[in-house]
Amino acid sequence: MSHASVGVARGILRNAGALFLVGLFAKGAGLLISVLVARFLGPGAMGLFAVLFSVSVLIETFISLGMSNSLVRDVAARPTEAPPVFIAALKLVAAISILPTAGLLVAAWVFAHDPVTRDCLMILAFGTPLSGAFIVAQAVLQGTERVLLLTWVTFAARVLSLLFLVWAFFGGAGLAAAFLSRLLFQVLALAVFARVILAGRDVGAAAHSTRKLLGRAVPFAVNTAIRELATRLPALVLPASVGLAASGVFDSANRVRSTLGMTMSASITGLMPAFARSAGEAEGAAGRLVGFSLKYMCLGMALVATGMTVLAGWIVHLLYGEAFAAAVLPLQLLAWAQVLTAMDAVLQQAMLAREAVAPAIRHSALGVLAQGALLVLLSQLVGLQGASIAVLLAAAATLAMDLRHVVARLTPFGAWHFAGAPLAASACVAVLILATGRLGLPLQALIALGSWCAAVALFRVLPLEELRFMRRLVTSARGGSAGKP
C-alpha cells in the first residue's frame, strides 16, 4: 500500500466523517422525537407515528427523485453551476409535490372523524414541498463540500425544533406536534441553505435544464425509493399482522437501527466521488478501494452492533421505558441486520458510480419482495422476533446478490478476504453474545471482547500489512494536524 493510498484513505475518512456528523444530528434527533412520543403518548401513539412517519419519508423520497445522489455528483463536477441547478431542482420538486400534497389532503378529509390523524396529515400535506426543497438544498451543499456549514446549521436547527417539541408536549400537545417539530427543523435549515447557495448567483447565467435534471435523477430515485421502502416496510406491514401496539414496540427497536443506518448512509455518500474516480483506474486498484471500504464498514458496524447487543436492555429501558421491554431481542437482531445493510450500501455506491443502476434496482426490489413475504410469514409464526429475523434474512439476500455482481462483473476483488472473513468473524461474535444474553453486563462485555480477539485471529481478518497501513494513516493524520498553525 503506497503513500498515495494513505492520501486517498484520509480524503475518504475526512468527507465521510463530516457527513456522518450531519447524519448524526439529523437522524439522531429523529430518534429523540420517537422517544418523546413514546414517553408522553404511549405505544399506541408510537404505532401511529411509525406509520405516518414512514409515509412522509417515502413521499419525500418520491418528490426528491433521487436528487440527493445525482445532485451531489453533478454539483461536485461543476460547482459554479450550483445556483441554477438548485433553482431547477426547486422547480422540479414544486411540480412533483402537487400530487402527494393533494393525496395527503384527501386522506385528511377521509380521517376527519379522527382529529389526531387528520391534523398530522394536514401538516404533512403543507410541509411536503418544503421537505423536498430541504433535501435538494442539502444535496447541493454536499456537492460544493460546504460540510462545516451543513454541520452547524443542522445542529442548531435540530436543537431549536426539539426544544419546541419538548415545550409542546409539556403543554399537553398531541402527536401533531412531532410532525410540526420536524417541519420546523427543515424550514429553518432550508432558509439558511438557500441563502448561502443563491448568494453567489450570477443573474446573467443560463438556466439549468429541468428536463435534463429529471432524466439524470430518475434512476437514482427508483433505487433510493426501493431501499427506503425496505427500511419502512415493517411499519407498514406489522400493524395488520401483529396489531398497532405491538408494531409500535417493534418500531421502537427498528427506529434505533434505522437511525444508525441513516446516519451511516450520510457518511457512505462520501464514498461516491472516490468510487467514481476509481472507475477509470487499473482494475486491481479499483477493486481494492471497494474491498477495503466494504471490509472496514463491516468491522466498524459489527463493533457498533456488539455494543448495542450487550447494552440493548439498557438502551430500551433508558429510551422508551419498561412498557417497551419486548423490544430488546428485536433490537439485538436488527443491530446485526444493519451490519449487512451497511455493507450492501457500500456495494450499491460502487455500482451506481459505475452506472450499473439496473442491477442495483433489480437486487433492491428483490430484497424488498423477500422482506415483505418473510415479514408476513415469520411475524405471524414467531411474533416480533420473527419480524427481526425477516429483516436480517432479506438484508443477507440483497448483500449476496450485490456482492456477486460487483465481484463478477464490475471490479473483482478477494470476496473472502474483504467480505467473507469479516462476516464470519462477526457472525461468531453475534451468536456467542446472543447465546450468553442472560449473563451479567460485565461478564458479557468480557465475552464480547474475548470472542472478537479469537474471531479476528481465527479468520485472519487483520493481516500485518493492513495493520502497518493503519499505523501510517494515523501517523500521517497526526503529522498533518501538527503542521497546521
Salt bridges, closest charged atoms under 4 A:
GLU60 OE2 - ARG182 NH1 2.89
ASP74 OD1 - ARG216 NH2 2.82
GLU81 OE1 - ARG78 NE 3.51
ASP119 OD1 - ARG118 NH2 3.15
GLU228 OE2 - ARG232 NE 3.03
ASP251 OD2 - ARG255 NH2 3.03
GLU322 OE2 - HIS317 ND1 2.67
ASP344 OD2 - ARG227 NH1 2.82
ASP402 OD1 - HIS363 ND1 2.64
GLU466 OE1 - LYS295 NZ 2.79
GLU466 OE2 - HIS417 NE2 2.68
